[in-house]
């Protein structure tokens, strides 16, 4: 396709924009969160190389929308991961309904681009790449004349359906000697101890409270070491953890913290000038 187009893709790895660009001949201007512009020299290099469109999360960023409209008028193509965040669990995360309004405002041919296997290669919580196969491909192309007749709800439903990926369905193996390391960044719920803390080393993650250990296997399944762990995949564990936290009675914790950690604050230097 030699015309300008809008590409929406699901977000699995830190390199999704590069995988997407390889599949298309035209240069693509990617919408990127303001975090990308706060990393010093690296941010300047990325801005010089690909000129991303800065966008503030959790807001209606008028400056970003104006930049997109200008790029459309100049014949440029735009790419965006509407989830806004990489998946922790292996399934496509929540997509805000407002993406349908943005699509209609740009009036471009829409390509829904699916990335599969990225969670196996680089889970969001890990530090090391695993050996395994990924697959990237356009799942559907929709002309403006087709989707302009849809309601925003209908278009939103199509976008969510075409970008939805559940890595539990992929039986590919992904190999690493450190497959479970840093899973404790994402998990803080033990089905036996409730909220807890974990440590991880190589392919094992261990609850500090009950000392139960879980092995992360190459096919992304979980296996209790010497016991039957109730969750087969991180997705199932993650969902139960989310429900637990959302329904947690915080009354006992008014005067004490549940967890403590060392954090690094980053001053976001948001760029709202024309690109």
PETA-V860041 format. One record per backbone hydrogen bond with DSSP energy under -1.0 kcal/mol. CO is the residue of the C=O (numbers start at 1). NH is the residue of the N-H. E is the energy in kcal/mol with one decimal. If there is no record, write none. Layout:
CO,NH,E  CO,NH,E
This chain:
5,78,-1.9  6,111,-3.1  7,80,-2.3  8,113,-3.2  11,87,-1.4  15,19,-1.8  16,20,-2.4  17,21,-2.2  18,22,-2.0  21,24,-1.4  29,79,-2.2  30,53,-3.3  32,55,-1.9  33,36,-1.6  34,37,-1.6  35,38,-1.6  39,42,-1.3  40,44,-1.9  41,45,-2.5  42,46,-2.5  43,47,-2.5  44,48,-2.2  45,49,-2.4  46,50,-2.8  47,51,-1.3  53,32,-2.9  55,34,-1.2  59,61,-1.1  60,62,-1.1  61,65,-1.9  62,66,-2.5  63,67,-2.1  64,68,-2.3  65,69,-2.4  66,70,-2.2  67,71,-2.2  68,72,-2.3  69,73,-2.1  70,74,-1.6  71,76,-3.0  72,75,-1.5  77,29,-2.8  78,7,-3.0  79,31,-2.5  80,9,-1.9  81,84,-1.6  90,167,-2.3  96,99,-1.8  97,100,-1.8  98,102,-1.7  99,103,-2.3  100,104,-2.1  101,105,-2.0  102,106,-1.8  103,107,-1.4  109,6,-2.9  110,142,-3.3  111,8,-2.4  112,139,-2.7  112,140,-1.4  113,10,-1.1  114,137,-2.1  116,135,-2.9  117,121,-1.7  118,122,-3.1  121,130,-2.7  123,126,-1.7  131,175,-2.5  135,116,-3.1  137,114,-3.0  140,112,-3.1  142,110,-3.2  143,146,-1.0  143,147,-2.0  144,148,-2.3  147,150,-1.1  151,155,-2.4  152,156,-2.5  153,157,-2.1  154,158,-1.8  155,159,-2.4  156,160,-2.5  157,161,-2.2  158,162,-2.6  159,163,-1.7  165,92,-1.4  166,169,-2.0  175,131,-2.5  178,181,-1.0  180,183,-2.1  182,185,-1.7  183,186,-1.5  183,187,-1.7  188,196,-2.7  190,194,-2.5  194,190,-3.5  197,208,-3.1  199,206,-3.2  201,204,-2.3  202,180,-2.2  203,216,-2.6  204,201,-2.7  205,214,-2.9  206,199,-2.3  207,211,-1.5  212,207,-2.4  213,225,-2.7  214,205,-2.5  215,223,-2.1  217,220,-2.1  218,174,-2.5  221,217,-2.7  223,215,-3.3  224,226,-1.1  232,222,-2.7  233,237,-1.7  234,238,-3.4  235,239,-2.3  236,240,-1.8  237,241,-2.4  238,242,-2.4  239,243,-2.3  240,244,-2.4  241,245,-2.4  242,246,-2.5  243,247,-1.4  245,248,-1.1  250,253,-1.7  251,254,-1.3
